[in-house]
């Protein structure tokens, strides 16, 4: 059974019994839980082990990932002869640490301009970038990878027109984001994702109101104008180093960033764990093969 535990939280209770046996009376049950490091979990400070054989792993960390096995020994007593038979059942759980994916937002927007050759185009993009950054700076988010291209477009009604195709990334890791995280007791991807979602919503609102603002600010028609309904926004996921997504291996946690398993690693913020050429990485959550 695959079990997924969010980093720094408690695991659900793992039950040392199968469905059929859970419906029966179990005589003299004895439970032995062994962790990924091969140690008996009885008496370990980071586990909650109940009398009925249920196991909870508390404050789950990357190194706690792996195989948890439980051996249940119990007696079966023959009704007529009272003969006792010792039975042994074994159950295995693969338990993985996971994190929520970090979100960023890819934004594309278009502006009409008088010519692709005028210098004001690049100046306008710089001003736009500064304006957007000031709009979202209090959320410790910023604009990254901003770029634009100017294209000439022939339309049936208006003849030849020129448009700026602008693209940029709304990123939640502006300078100061780590200080915000350090104020939190645990990992901060939930708060980070909330901040960048707010930033993306603010930028969407900005472009929604922009045409009206441009009309009010300029008494004459401005050289560069926002193209109505050209704003689009796409969420982009990334995983922290040592984590990745795998839709085949982890179908029940497909949107999660699951800890990279032994023999795999992730050195950066991609969404996939790479396979080591030689299986040096024997631990979970490796950021390199060595």
Helices and strands as residue ranges (DSSP letters): E 2-6, E 14-15, H 19-22, E 27-34, E 47-49, E 54-57, G 62-64, E 66-77, E 84-99, E 102-113, H 120-136, G 137-139, E 142-155, E 159-171, H 177-182, H 189-217, E 225-226, E 232-238, E 243-244, G 251-253, E 257-259, E 264-265, E 274-275
